[in-house]
Amino acid sequence: MSIDADQLFGQMVTAGAQAFGTGWAEVEKFAKLEFKTLAQRIKEIGEGLAMNDFDMPTGKLLMAMQVNTAIAAIAGATTLFQLAVEAAINAVLATIKDAVNTALGVELL
């Protein structure tokens, strides 16, 4: 089963609005951009794992790098603290974790 990046993006936006709460208005523009990129990267990392382009530790490292980039970008573009952004991003990823891991057949998230 493959990952639908657009569907994943939609789920991330919904979860992001909830996770950021009252701060969503401040981060929405930047978060959507980062979520779009993150959804596409999750798909690409999953495809790389499926094609044996790299192993699971490398896939997890690539995923961690993408998450850190999203956190830094959103925190840097807003007045929110990095820890608050990290908590919200982790909440967003928690909502898609089971679907992504099931679709990929491995525990990427």
Stockholm file with secondary structure:
# STOCKHOLM 1.0

chainA/1-109         MSIDADQLFGQMVTAGAQAFGTGWAEVEKFAKLEFKTLAQRIKEIGEGLAMNDFDMPTGKLLMAMQVNTAIAAIAGATTLFQLAVEAAINAVLATIKDAVNTALGVELL
#=GR chainA/1-109 SS CCCCHHHHHHHHHHHHHHHHGGGHHHHHHHHHHHHHHHHHHHHHHHHHHHTTSSCHHHHHHHHHHHHHHHHHHHHHHSSSCHHHHHHHHHHHHHHHHHHHHHHHTSCCC
#=GC SS_cons         CCCCHHHHHHHHHHHHHHHHGGGHHHHHHHHHHHHHHHHHHHHHHHHHHHTTSSCHHHHHHHHHHHHHHHHHHHHHHSSSCHHHHHHHHHHHHHHHHHHHHHHHTSCCC
//
